[in-house]
Amino acid sequence: MKKKALVSLVLSAALMVVAGCGQKAETTSAAGGSPSATPASTAAPQKTYKVAISQIVEHPSLDATRQGFLAALKDAGIVEGTNLKVDFNNAQGDPANNLSIAQKIASADADLVLGIATPSALAVVQQVKKAPILFAAVTDPLAAKIVNNVDKPGGNVSGASDTNPMAVAQLMDFVATNMPKVKTVGLVINEGEPNAVIMAKNAEQSLTKHGIKLIKAPVTNTSEVKQAAQSLVGRADAFLITLDNTVVSGVDGIIQIANEKHIPFFSSDRDTVEKGAFATVGFKYYDHGYQVGQMAVDILKNGKKPADMKVTVPEKLDLILNLKAAKAQGIDVTDAMKNGVKDKEKNIIQ
């Protein structure tokens, strides 16, 4: 019995030594970098940004603004589907939807909010109190009470206006100088949009200096735009629209009538000229959105505060002409008109 007990004790000790050696070998193997024993990585996961966008309606200028904004983020390494989640909301031009969208965004946890166009920007500013807010495609952020100071906005809001006050004046000067037969200009306008009202007032002041009368054809929704333009036939020598979201959304009807009746059609944005208006003094909305996107990068990656970021306006204005539209509207494009274009390669549209 004693002999058997001794043998068992020796065997147990041997097994413990073997187990200890095996454990030591496994530890050594791990230190050597065995794939099966590699420790879990301690690297911090890549931050994912959440950006909420409220856009009053979809039309070329506002869509281009959004595309430029996202392109600026992408160029800075903030890429949708990789480290960026975008909550895009389109109000379809409906004020109730616009308010509902702003309330939804306010209850979420976005790292940044973008309001595209005056109604959307105003709604998110009124509802969102914690997240940084940027705005784009806003005509007059002061008059709309989106900010109180464009140089040092304060609060959680900043952005870029899409209107340089000189743009409307330069376009009206172009009309007066190059089209002496134009004595009345017909404006299709939704007077429920503050941005449209402000620009209409600027246009009227500029035209009055040249002895040209502005006639308004009011609308309340996009379905009325074509009929409003039709009502100006025989009363207006030229058509004009401002950065009016309701009207721009129905601009095809104005283009159709302008072409059928040979009435020169002037717009306040490049995208409408590309679509079929004759001329504007403006810029690319993609570039405008890109500029706001760069502001977003400064906020998201560099910790800047909207309160300290100056509200910007387009600086690179140029006359933009659509020669195909001119032909359709019975306009004789002179060398003097073309000479008013600084960048002829980009801004004379064939």
Solvent accessible surface area in square Angstrom, and as a share of the most:
residue,aa,sasa,rsa
1,M,190,0.85
2,K,181,0.77
3,K,161,0.68
4,K,150,0.64
5,A,64,0.49
6,L,110,0.55
7,V,77,0.44
8,S,66,0.42
9,L,123,0.61
10,V,90,0.52
11,L,108,0.54
12,S,56,0.36
13,A,51,0.40
14,A,49,0.38
15,L,125,0.62
16,M,144,0.64
17,V,96,0.55
18,V,101,0.58
19,A,67,0.52
20,G,36,0.35
21,C,79,0.48
22,G,41,0.39
23,Q,131,0.58
24,K,148,0.63
25,A,60,0.47
26,E,117,0.52
27,T,90,0.53
28,T,87,0.51
29,S,54,0.35
30,A,33,0.26
31,A,92,0.72
32,G,70,0.68
33,G,48,0.46
34,S,29,0.18
35,P,128,0.81
36,S,110,0.71
37,A,36,0.28
38,T,86,0.50
39,P,109,0.69
40,A,95,0.73
41,S,98,0.63
42,T,139,0.81
43,A,84,0.65
44,A,92,0.71
45,P,125,0.79
46,Q,129,0.57
47,K,111,0.47
48,T,54,0.31
49,Y,19,0.07
50,K,75,0.32
51,V,2,0.01
52,A,3,0.02
53,I,0,0.00
54,S,0,0.00
55,Q,0,0.00
56,I,11,0.06
57,V,22,0.13
58,E,85,0.38
59,H,13,0.06
60,P,57,0.36
61,S,4,0.02
62,L,5,0.03
63,D,30,0.15
64,A,15,0.12
65,T,0,0.00
66,R,36,0.13
67,Q,95,0.42
68,G,0,0.00
69,F,0,0.00
70,L,41,0.20
71,A,21,0.16
72,A,4,0.03
73,L,0,0.00
74,K,125,0.53
75,D,103,0.53
76,A,31,0.24
77,G,39,0.38
78,I,2,0.01
79,V,44,0.25
80,E,102,0.46
81,G,78,0.75
82,T,95,0.55
83,N,7,0.04
84,L,6,0.03
85,K,126,0.54
86,V,35,0.20
87,D,53,0.28
88,F,74,0.31
89,N,15,0.08
90,N,32,0.16
91,A,0,0.00
92,Q,122,0.54
93,G,44,0.42
94,D,55,0.28
95,P,108,0.68
96,A,72,0.56
97,N,65,0.33
98,N,11,0.06
99,L,81,0.41
100,S,64,0.41
101,I,21,0.11
102,A,0,0.00
103,Q,89,0.40
104,K,95,0.40
105,I,5,0.03
106,A,43,0.33
107,S,96,0.62
108,A,61,0.47
109,D,100,0.52
110,A,19,0.15
111,D,44,0.23
112,L,0,0.00
113,V,1,0.00
114,L,0,0.00
115,G,0,0.00
116,I,0,0.00
117,A,0,0.00
118,T,3,0.02
119,P,31,0.20
120,S,0,0.00
121,A,0,0.00
122,L,46,0.23
123,A,8,0.06
124,V,0,0.00
125,V,24,0.14
126,Q,104,0.46
127,Q,59,0.26
128,V,6,0.03
129,K,142,0.60
130,K,194,0.82
131,A,15,0.12
132,P,32,0.20
133,I,0,0.00
134,L,0,0.00
135,F,0,0.00
136,A,0,0.00
137,A,8,0.06
138,V,0,0.00
139,T,9,0.05
140,D,42,0.22
141,P,7,0.04
142,L,84,0.42
143,A,58,0.45
144,A,11,0.09
145,K,164,0.69
146,I,8,0.04
147,V,9,0.05
148,N,137,0.70
149,N,72,0.37
150,V,49,0.28
151,D,89,0.46
152,K,130,0.55
153,P,15,0.10
154,G,30,0.29
155,G,68,0.65
156,N,33,0.17
157,V,10,0.06
158,S,0,0.00
159,G,0,0.00
160,A,0,0.00
161,S,3,0.02
162,D,5,0.03
163,T,13,0.07
164,N,28,0.14
165,P,91,0.57
166,M,107,0.48
167,A,14,0.11
168,V,10,0.06
169,A,27,0.21
170,Q,73,0.32
171,L,5,0.02
172,M,2,0.01
173,D,62,0.32
174,F,18,0.07
175,V,1,0.00
176,A,25,0.19
177,T,106,0.61
178,N,36,0.18
179,M,20,0.09
180,P,97,0.61
181,K,180,0.76
182,V,8,0.05
183,K,125,0.53
184,T,27,0.16
185,V,2,0.01
186,G,0,0.00
187,L,0,0.00
188,V,1,0.01
189,I,1,0.00
190,N,19,0.10
191,E,87,0.39
192,G,65,0.62
193,E,13,0.06
194,P,57,0.36
195,N,6,0.03
196,A,0,0.00
197,V,66,0.38
198,I,39,0.20
199,M,4,0.02
200,A,2,0.01
201,K,123,0.52
202,N,44,0.22
203,A,1,0.01
204,E,70,0.32
205,Q,96,0.43
206,S,13,0.08
207,L,0,0.00
208,T,92,0.53
209,K,172,0.73
210,H,80,0.36
211,G,64,0.61
212,I,12,0.06
213,K,132,0.56
214,L,17,0.08
215,I,29,0.15
216,K,82,0.35
217,A,4,0.03
218,P,88,0.55
219,V,4,0.02
220,T,104,0.60
221,N,68,0.35
222,T,54,0.32
223,S,100,0.64
224,E,59,0.26
225,V,1,0.00
226,K,91,0.39
227,Q,139,0.62
228,A,10,0.08
229,A,0,0.00
230,Q,87,0.38
231,S,57,0.37
232,L,0,0.00
233,V,45,0.26
234,G,79,0.76
235,R,118,0.43
236,A,9,0.07
237,D,59,0.31
238,A,0,0.00
239,F,1,0.00
240,L,4,0.02
241,I,0,0.00
242,T,2,0.01
243,L,17,0.08
244,D,0,0.00
245,N,11,0.06
246,T,22,0.13
247,V,0,0.00
248,V,9,0.05
249,S,42,0.27
250,G,14,0.14
251,V,2,0.01
252,D,86,0.44
253,G,10,0.10
254,I,0,0.00
255,I,19,0.10
256,Q,78,0.35
257,I,1,0.01
258,A,0,0.00
259,N,49,0.25
260,E,109,0.49
261,K,99,0.42
262,H,113,0.51
263,I,13,0.07
264,P,18,0.11
265,F,0,0.00
266,F,1,0.00
267,S,0,0.00
268,S,17,0.11
269,D,2,0.01
270,R,17,0.06
271,D,23,0.12
272,T,2,0.01
273,V,0,0.00
274,E,83,0.37
275,K,95,0.40
276,G,9,0.09
277,A,0,0.00
278,F,0,0.00
279,A,0,0.00
280,T,0,0.00
281,V,9,0.05
282,G,3,0.03
283,F,30,0.13
284,K,90,0.38
285,Y,5,0.02
286,Y,91,0.35
287,D,81,0.42
288,H,5,0.02
289,G,0,0.00
290,Y,57,0.22
291,Q,61,0.27
292,V,0,0.00
293,G,0,0.00
294,Q,98,0.43
295,M,18,0.08
296,A,0,0.00
297,V,22,0.12
298,D,39,0.20
299,I,15,0.07
300,L,26,0.13
301,K,101,0.43
302,N,97,0.50
303,G,52,0.50
304,K,104,0.44
305,K,130,0.55
306,P,6,0.04
307,A,21,0.16
308,D,89,0.46
309,M,20,0.09
310,K,122,0.52
311,V,6,0.04
312,T,39,0.23
313,V,58,0.33
314,P,13,0.08
315,E,150,0.67
316,K,185,0.78
317,L,15,0.08
318,D,12,0.06
319,L,15,0.07
320,I,1,0.01
321,L,0,0.00
322,N,8,0.04
323,L,36,0.18
324,K,154,0.65
325,A,6,0.05
326,A,1,0.01
327,K,170,0.72
328,A,38,0.29
329,Q,1,0.01
330,G,53,0.51
331,I,19,0.09
332,D,115,0.60
333,V,33,0.19
334,T,58,0.34
335,D,108,0.56
336,A,68,0.53
337,M,6,0.03
338,K,66,0.28
339,N,106,0.54
340,G,42,0.40
341,V,1,0.01
342,K,163,0.69
343,D,56,0.29
344,K,95,0.40
345,E,162,0.73
346,K,130,0.55
347,N,15,0.08
348,I,19,0.10
349,I,37,0.19
350,Q,154,0.68
